[in-house]
């Protein structure tokens, strides 16, 4: 082989090797690219392809209904319609028929009673990337008439499908418990939020194949996944009892010019909430009405029963008492001496009654809500003993109630409790609680020492093909937090209940007393802490009452909270106890709970108390008019023109509708006897008005409300007698 031929052969081989190498690299690169596209990116391109030749519309399932325990509807989903836009199909329809968005938009707007500009905006809207959208929602929750008008337009890609609208038949009724939903039907507050996953169901899907021009193919079958309706909720609420609570709360709000009033009724044995009313409230059908900002809206929707904390005041003395009883640190016969204050460390802490209660036994310090007596109990318990029972009763922890936004409250750690803290905690200051926390603990006392998790959901249900209601879950099986446990002895709990009955029949809660019924309870008047300064705010109080009935076997417990009542009348025994009395009476009648006296005696005890004015010296016509104005009957004896005497005597407390005997004479002499009224809790101005009418002189010492008087109520004295009244800032009554 010549030298030239050898060189050519080498060159050819080299070129072939290079070509083969390049081809191999190209083939390998192409294989890698194909692998990347077909395997790694397959889902992405598959989705793009499907999007290109299909239209997809999501169809929501019908949201489950909410019922009370008796099957009354509280929240339902009405049948309405929605309009969605399959944009690929619409664009093809417009192009095929030589139309524009500007031509079809007015027709769509007219059918839906919408603004044309809004329709155009939806038609022209693009994705954030600038690319055309594949679908859009134009209108939700329209009625059948509008839906039919849209269908009649026969514009390809403008799709009409079933929709649901949340509706609350009773408007504001139970608003803070039910909550509300957003425009997509998702819960935003209350039960609607708490049980959203149960109520909302599973959305369905309608997928339609299209041709290369994005027209729906007439010979293809749409892929339709039927939506699954949400399940229904049955609440523990009894609408009739809720009605009693709503009415009483509204009345108390207006009567006391209060910032807010809350009322709760529970079954202590099951933890079920029978009623939960907050005033002011809102209409879930118009949830944003009355709120201009997000903060205002959150405040409007806030359920104060679970989300608000406050120092409870004297209603907390129930737990100091049971702690001392359980530890054997107190007996019924123990005596306590209250001189009006007690020195703790370097601080003098007063009882709410400045002049003191004198010598009392254990039951009496509970009846009289004596701060000094409870400070001594706190000293016996020490910080460790008191906090042991505070923790047992769940204070400082969430109750696990099935409502959103529950607060924990504040409980001081044992190591941080000073001697002064121990004294104030024992009668309801320093620590904070929520109403639902308090009632969960109170129910344990009423339930023989057994604490039960509070709850609002009774059952989750659905309706089967035969239209039969099927129970899927109860709260006990649904909740992971449900508990029922003995935390104190039945013996001591029952004994404390009997003491609490005396508080209502003889002590500070006597305005909740109903003749023939055995109600146990406790009042509390707590000053509110100013969050800015950390000190007690002047004239700002929370008046509370917690009660149970019947005491020997409680069927219901009731909680009343009146927040920031008119500062001229804030004493819980005056304003919260009477509200509880009315709620209890309504419940007794509804549940057919019988009293142990005649119905006439019971009805009499429900009548309003009236303080008799002095009518002596008046003409018959003037006296009769005065009695009619205060709803009292009368009988006149004698032929004279001037009232000379009356039975009962002025200052005596009678009931509305009672008959007063008036004696007449033609002379100028008349009886001068009057009865000393009980003016505890009155302002100085109110007391002066009453005393002036009775012809009594008065002297007032201190500031605030009447806490004590030097002549006992019910004593008969002569007109002109001078009385001395001690005024004090009553708190922790």
Secondary structure, 3 states (H helix, E strand, C coil): CCHHHHHHHHHHHHHHHHHHHHHHHHHHHHHHHHHHHHHHCHHHHHHHHHHHHEEEEEECCCCCCEECCCCCEEEEEEEEEEEEEEHHHHHHHHHHCCCCHHHHHHHHHHHHCCCHHHHHHHHHCECCCCCECCEEEEEEEECHHHHHHHHHHCCCCEEEEEEEEEECCCCCCCHHHHCCECCCCCECCHHHHHCHHHHCCECEEEEEEECCCCCECCCCCCEEECCECCCEEEECCCHHHHHHHHHHHHHHHHHCCCCEEEEEEEECCCCEEEEEEEECCCCHHHCCCCCCCHHHHHHHHCCHHHHCEECCHHHHHHHHHHHHHHCCCCCCCCEEEECCEEEECCEEEECCCCCCCEEEEHHHHHHCCCHHHHHHHHHHHHHHHHHHHHHHCCCCCCCCCCCCCCCCCECCCHHHCCHHHHHHHHCCCCCEEEHHHHHHHHHHHHCCCEEECCECEEEEEEECCCCCEEEEEEHHHHCCCCCEEECCCHHHHHHHHHHHHHHHHCCCCHHHCCCCCCEEEEEEEEEEECCCCCCEEEEEEEEEEEEEECHHHCCEEEEEEEECCCCCCCCHHHHCHHHHHHHHHHHHHHCCCCCCCCHHHHHHHHCCEEECCCCCCCEHHHHHHHHHHCCCEEEEECCCCEEEEEECCCCCEEECCCEEEEEEECCCCCCCEEECCCCCCCEHHHHHHHHHHHCCEEEEEECCEEEEECCCCCCEEECCCEEEEEEECCCCC
